Amino acid sequence: MPESPQQPVSNGRDDLFCDPQPPAAFRFDAAVAAVFPDMISRSVPGYRFNLELVAAIARRHVQPHSRVYDLGCSLGAMTLSMRSALAGMDAPPAGVELIGVDNSEAMLERARAQLAAFHSPYRTDLVCADLAEVMPERASMVVLGYTLQFVEPARRDAVIARLYDGLLPDGVLVLAEKVHEPEHGAEDLMTDLHLDFKRANGYSELEIAGKRQALENVLHSETVTTHDDRLRQAGFDEVVMLSRHYGFCLWLARRCKKTTGSTG
């Protein structure tokens, strides 16, 4: 019986930054894993919308007898969204394998439990690895959700080029990232709107300041132009931004029907 579309169940409220002591650098450890669903839904504008959007993309673009990769899968929300969408189709694509990759075993432990709670006809493997070293094979869809921003900037061109090379013709990459504006005024506006979003979701000024400090030298955002240029340089012929909520964007990049490798 196909699984029904489900949203991940929150395991606790995010209160990791209530301590007035200076926080350590942000890590995806067991403490973050325990509150991650609450953290991301209250911190990332448009996150729930993008889960549904990724499911819609999967229904359109996942090919039979191919692989689907969720890189930086955390607790498996994107994987579950895609898997549910495929299984619920009138004519589900046959022979699809889903592979979730994350470098945090604490995240993957919870992801395994969450995915196991829902029956699916599709094989799903979770792998603990550095996504910058992943070599996709026979992929018709790759999701890189809020993950590239944690990769060293000097390695990002190679990551996107590798993903392009691992895609089948007509395969797609979904990239979701936090961006910054090149002009100070526009960036200040986006920052203020994001802070208002967090306040409206119950974060205190102490928590907001603490998380910002923890992420300061860990998350390195780029501009929309930088992301667009990188995707096209890697060889993607069609690049379109499908979603933007303040400084959080989601692109769909498609590899057209040609067999040449990337230029990145």
Secondary structure, 3 states (H helix, E strand, C coil): CCCCCCCCCCCCCCCCCCCCCCCCCCCCCHHHHHHHHHHHHHHCCCHHHHHHHHHHHHHHHCCCCCEEEEECCCCCHHHHHHHHHHHCCCCCCCCCEEEEEECCHHHHHHHHHHHHCCCCCCEEEEEECCHHHCCCCCEEEEEEECCHHHCCHHHHHHHHHHHHHHEEEEEEEEEEEEECCCCHHHHHHHHHHHHHHHHHCCCCHHHHHHHHHHHCCCCCCECHHHHHHHHHHHCCCEEEEEEEECCEEEEEEECCCCCCCCCC
